[in-house]
Amino acid sequence: MTHDIIVLGAGMVGVGCALHLQARGQSVALLDRRAPGLETSYGNAGIIQREAIAPYALPRDLGFLLSGATNQRVDVRYNASDAARMLGPLWSYYRHSAPGPYQRISREYETLIALSLDTHAPLMRDAGAEDLVAGQGYLMLYRSERELHEFFEVADERAQAGVHHLKLTGADVAREEPALVGEFAGAVRWTDPVAIRSPGDLVQAYARLFVQRRGAVHLGDALGLRQSGSGGWQVDTADGRTLSAPQVVVALGPWTLQLTSRFGYTAPMIPKRGYHMHYARLPGQTLNSTVIDAEYGYVVAPMKDGLRLTTGAELANADAPRTPTQIDAAEAIARQSFPLGERVDPEPWMGTRPCMPDMKPVFGPVPSVPGLWCAFGHGHQGFTLGPVTGELLAAMMTGATPRVDVRPFSPARFG
Ligand SMILES: Cc1cc2nc3c(=O)[nH]c(=O)nc-3n(C[C@H](O)[C@H](O)[C@H](O)COP(=O)(O)OP(=O)(O)OC[C@H]3O[C@@H](n4cnc5c(N)ncnc54)[C@H](O)[C@@H]3O)c2cc1C
């Protein structure tokens, strides 16, 4: 079966690319080893983060670095041998997190985040998925007055870039979220982001829209991609067909480099794993919006399947054995304040944020491999950025001018 373009990977990023390429008149086949939206794009905290105009930097203060060394923090853990192998990328991440580079990177990052709601909204409408919106905004919750006031300054800075918030006192928090127990200094309520009550369902709704618009979704192993004699690309589907196209987009999230390295392209990715668990709701005690417990770095989100607790980052290879300690530690803290009932899932879910040392996603043509494109490395905000990445990549691939300068996100900056 011959198409204009094959997109490999049906997470939020791959589906976003497939829809936008299709909107530009391309015949697109989408291939994944599983049904759409079952990996990283399924298990995240479900926030379309319009407020995240600055990416997630590596904290550079000595207190953080020393406390991290003991591997007991709730928000960040590491697998010692995997982290040792990541020392080069981590050093690069540290340097990019210095104030000067970080400001430049944030300005570039903001150009993408600013388009996130505008690119999700029409897809959500056309996919009939607006009922997946759990609510508008979320809370960054603080126990310490000092940290709250430092974060108020961050919020004020972002307000200058058009990101909206409300400052809440401890009493305001108690009024907005009466089921929370504890002494809280206050919170910032970001008012622009949109919380989704089942992120995987949103990806699947977008994939159904792609099919309704005459797109084809196939099961198959992307690692079977090969160059065909005629200069194009081929990959086999699980049901024995062969897909052919002159151009391919590799959007395999944390697994992207497994494939591109076979064609000579690699980049320094830092895999930040995260876990989630759902908890039953307690009778009469609701959580009205998603809450980030800022000092401990976990999230509790009201979702379709219960209250979903997602953890911070574990530096470990995507395929390394799971360690349940981080979710246990976060749960122990969360149970003191949040109305968490029994665990619902038989075991914690785990996924990997594909993070780059310069904190920016990677999309565009793979250098020196004609017809091979990639879209990956969206780190902490790939659920937010999938559709905007799709829009910009589709413009590049069809010879149109992208709405923003795409050079900062070029794959050519590595390798
Ligand atoms: C705990 C946690 C919380 C998060 N919270 C948020 C949030 O609130 N907001 C936000 O914006 N982002 C969040 N993120 C980040 C976000 O989930 C990711 O950046 C995003 O899902 C990445 O999307 P993707 O499409 O690149 O990757 P994926 O969703 O992982 O998609 C990659 C696809 O490739 C497929 N694949 C892999 N290998 C092969 C192969 N060999 N053959 C065929 N198919 C293959 C997989 O099956 C998968 O479907 C969070 C992440 C985590 C872990």
Ligand as a Chemical Component Dictionary entry (heavy atoms), coordinates in Angstrom:
data_LIG
# 
_chem_comp.id                   LIG 
_chem_comp.type                 NON-POLYMER 
_chem_comp.pdbx_formal_charge   0 
_chem_comp.three_letter_code    LIG 
# 
loop_
_chem_comp_atom.comp_id 
_chem_comp_atom.atom_id 
_chem_comp_atom.alt_atom_id 
_chem_comp_atom.type_symbol 
_chem_comp_atom.charge 
_chem_comp_atom.model_Cartn_x 
_chem_comp_atom.model_Cartn_y 
_chem_comp_atom.model_Cartn_z 
_chem_comp_atom.pdbx_ordinal 
LIG C1  C1  C 0 4.101 10.672 34.986 1  
LIG C2  C2  C 0 4.036 11.586 33.781 2  
LIG C3  C3  C 0 3.234 12.717 33.814 3  
LIG C4  C4  C 0 3.161 13.572 32.702 4  
LIG N1  N1  N 0 2.285 14.627 32.718 5  
LIG C5  C5  C 0 2.151 15.409 31.606 6  
LIG C6  C6  C 0 1.191 16.453 31.563 7  
LIG O1  O1  O 0 0.392 16.662 32.489 8  
LIG N2  N2  N 0 1.131 17.235 30.447 9  
LIG C7  C7  C 0 1.973 17.028 29.383 10 
LIG O2  O2  O 0 1.908 17.783 28.412 11 
LIG N3  N3  N 0 2.855 16.012 29.367 12 
LIG C8  C8  C 0 2.966 15.184 30.455 13 
LIG N4  N4  N 0 3.880 14.171 30.468 14 
LIG C9  C9  C 0 4.755 13.988 29.281 15 
LIG C10 C10 C 0 4.006 13.335 28.135 16 
LIG O3  O3  O 0 3.246 12.240 28.584 17 
LIG C11 C11 C 0 4.987 12.872 27.049 18 
LIG O4  O4  O 0 5.872 13.917 26.703 19 
LIG C12 C12 C 0 4.217 12.472 25.786 20 
LIG O5  O5  O 0 3.242 11.522 26.095 21 
LIG C13 C13 C 0 5.155 11.913 24.733 22 
LIG O6  O6  O 0 4.332 11.570 23.618 23 
LIG P1  P1  P 0 4.919 10.760 22.414 24 
LIG O7  O7  O 0 3.845 10.635 21.422 25 
LIG O8  O8  O 0 6.218 11.365 22.021 26 
LIG O9  O9  O 0 5.304 9.329  23.062 27 
LIG P2  P2  P 0 4.365 8.070  23.386 28 
LIG O10 O10 O 0 3.043 8.495  23.873 29 
LIG O11 O11 O 0 5.180 7.158  24.253 30 
LIG O12 O12 O 0 4.156 7.409  21.978 31 
LIG C14 C14 C 0 5.179 6.649  21.339 32 
LIG C15 C15 C 0 4.495 5.516  20.614 33 
LIG O13 O13 O 0 5.505 4.751  19.931 34 
LIG C16 C16 C 0 5.110 3.404  19.954 35 
LIG N5  N5  N 0 6.266 2.543  19.708 36 
LIG C17 C17 C 0 7.408 2.465  20.417 37 
LIG N6  N6  N 0 8.233 1.568  19.857 38 
LIG C18 C18 C 0 7.603 1.064  18.768 39 
LIG C19 C19 C 0 7.948 0.105  17.766 40 
LIG N7  N7  N 0 9.120 -0.546 17.764 41 
LIG N8  N8  N 0 7.057 -0.137 16.793 42 
LIG C20 C20 C 0 5.859 0.495  16.739 43 
LIG N9  N9  N 0 5.480 1.404  17.658 44 
LIG C21 C21 C 0 6.343 1.692  18.667 45 
LIG C22 C22 C 0 4.505 3.221  21.326 46 
LIG O14 O14 O 0 3.651 2.078  21.360 47 
LIG C23 C23 C 0 3.779 4.537  21.537 48 
LIG O15 O15 O 0 2.412 4.470  21.172 49 
LIG C24 C24 C 0 3.965 13.301 31.556 50 
LIG C25 C25 C 0 4.757 12.152 31.511 51 
LIG C26 C26 C 0 4.793 11.293 32.605 52 
LIG C27 C27 C 0 5.634 10.044 32.521 53 
# 
loop_
_chem_comp_bond.comp_id 
_chem_comp_bond.atom_id_1 
_chem_comp_bond.atom_id_2 
_chem_comp_bond.value_order 
_chem_comp_bond.pdbx_ordinal 
LIG C1  C2  SING 1  
LIG C2  C3  SING 2  
LIG C2  C26 DOUB 3  
LIG C3  C4  DOUB 4  
LIG C4  N1  SING 5  
LIG C4  C24 SING 6  
LIG N1  C5  DOUB 7  
LIG C5  C6  SING 8  
LIG C5  C8  SING 9  
LIG C6  O1  DOUB 10 
LIG C6  N2  SING 11 
LIG N2  C7  SING 12 
LIG C7  O2  DOUB 13 
LIG C7  N3  SING 14 
LIG N3  C8  DOUB 15 
LIG C8  N4  SING 16 
LIG N4  C9  SING 17 
LIG N4  C24 SING 18 
LIG C9  C10 SING 19 
LIG C10 O3  SING 20 
LIG C10 C11 SING 21 
LIG C11 O4  SING 22 
LIG C11 C12 SING 23 
LIG C12 O5  SING 24 
LIG C12 C13 SING 25 
LIG C13 O6  SING 26 
LIG O6  P1  SING 27 
LIG P1  O7  DOUB 28 
LIG P1  O8  SING 29 
LIG P1  O9  SING 30 
LIG O9  P2  SING 31 
LIG P2  O10 DOUB 32 
LIG P2  O11 SING 33 
LIG P2  O12 SING 34 
LIG O12 C14 SING 35 
LIG C14 C15 SING 36 
LIG C15 O13 SING 37 
LIG C15 C23 SING 38 
LIG O13 C16 SING 39 
LIG C16 N5  SING 40 
LIG C16 C22 SING 41 
LIG N5  C17 SING 42 
LIG N5  C21 SING 43 
LIG C17 N6  DOUB 44 
LIG N6  C18 SING 45 
LIG C18 C19 SING 46 
LIG C18 C21 DOUB 47 
LIG C19 N7  SING 48 
LIG C19 N8  DOUB 49 
LIG N8  C20 SING 50 
LIG C20 N9  DOUB 51 
LIG N9  C21 SING 52 
LIG C22 O14 SING 53 
LIG C22 C23 SING 54 
LIG C23 O15 SING 55 
LIG C24 C25 DOUB 56 
LIG C25 C26 SING 57 
LIG C26 C27 SING 58 
# 
